[in-house]
Every structure is written in structure tokens, then in C-alpha cells.
């Protein structure tokens, strides 16, 4: 289990923690798989512990064979408060 610090993290720190690259995190945001990251006044992204937990969850979905399109649909449904028990 990944220990996620309870502090804002740079994109580099989030990438190192999740095992993804910075480019992958940017790509996932661009294709709407991840919600837009918060931005500092200088424009640099930062991620909260909750956002990093969401990235880790997406990695688990990917590890069971979900495609990016399926993960995006899953995120959309769960964000709408949809009852996901029908998909079990």
C-alpha cells in the first residue's frame, strides 16, 4: 500500500509516488481521465492527497485490464453518484 503524505505535491512528487510519468499525468488530465490539477500562482500543478489517491485507484483499474475509455466511463459514473453495484 502506498503511503500518501497529507500535503500538496508537485507533479514530480505525484509521479514518483504513483509510478507514472509526469507526461502521463498531464495526458490523463488532457483526456479527462483525471480532473484538472490545482495550480499555484506560477501555473505549476499541485495535487492533494485525495487526488493522488484517485490516481492510485486508476492504476488499480488499469492493472485489472480496464482501458482508458472504460476508466473514464467508470469515473464519470462514480462522479454522478450512480449505483455501480450493477457493474459488479
C-alpha positions in Angstrom: 0.0 0.0 0.0 1.3 3.4 -0.9 1.7 5.9 1.9 0.3 9.2 0.7 1.5 12.3 2.5 -1.1 14.8 3.6 0.4 17.8 1.9 0.2 19.3 -1.6 2.5 17.5 -4.0 4.2 18.7 -7.2 3.6 16.8 -10.4 7.0 15.3 -10.0 6.2 14.1 -6.4 2.9 12.6 -7.5 4.5 10.9 -10.5 7.2 9.4 -8.3 4.7 8.2 -5.7 2.3 6.6 -8.3 5.0 5.2 -10.7 3.6 7.2 -13.6 5.5 9.8 -15.5 4.8 13.5 -15.4 3.7 13.3 -19.1 1.3 10.5 -18.3 -0.4 12.6 -15.5 -0.7 15.6 -18.0 -2.1 13.2 -20.6 -4.7 11.7 -18.2 -5.8 15.3 -17.4 -5.9 16.3 -21.0 -8.2 13.3 -22.0 -10.4 14.0 -18.9 -9.4 10.8 -17.1 -8.2 13.0 -14.2 -9.9 16.2 -13.1 -7.7 19.3 -13.7 -5.0 19.7 -11.1 -4.9 22.7 -8.9 -2.5 25.4 -10.0 -0.1 27.6 -8.0 0.2 31.3 -8.9 3.2 30.4 -11.1 1.0 27.9 -13.1 2.6 24.8 -11.8 0.3 21.9 -11.0 -0.1 20.5 -7.5 -2.0 17.5 -6.2 -3.8 16.9 -2.9 -3.6 13.6 -1.1 -7.2 12.9 -2.3 -6.2 13.5 -5.9 -3.2 11.2 -5.6 -5.5 8.5 -4.0 -7.6 8.9 -7.1 -4.6 8.3 -9.4 -3.6 5.2 -7.4 -7.2 3.9 -7.8 -7.0 4.5 -11.6 -3.8 2.5 -11.6 -5.6 -0.4 -9.9 -8.3 -0.2 -12.5 -5.7 -0.3 -15.2 -4.0 -3.3 -13.5 -7.2 -5.4 -13.9 -7.3 -4.6 -17.6 -9.6 -1.6 -17.9 -9.0 0.5 -21.0 -8.6 4.3 -20.6 -12.1 4.7 -22.1 -13.6 2.3 -19.6 -11.8 4.1 -16.7 -13.1 7.4 -18.0 -16.7 6.0 -18.1 -16.2 4.5 -14.6 -15.0 7.8 -13.2 -18.0 9.6 -14.9 -20.5 7.2 -13.4 -19.0 7.2 -9.9 -18.8 11.0 -10.0 -22.5 11.2 -10.8 -23.3 9.1 -7.7 -24.5 6.3 -9.9 -25.2 2.9 -8.2 -22.2 0.9 -9.5 -23.4 -2.4 -8.0 -24.9 -3.3 -11.3 -21.4 -3.4 -12.8 -20.1 -6.0 -10.3 
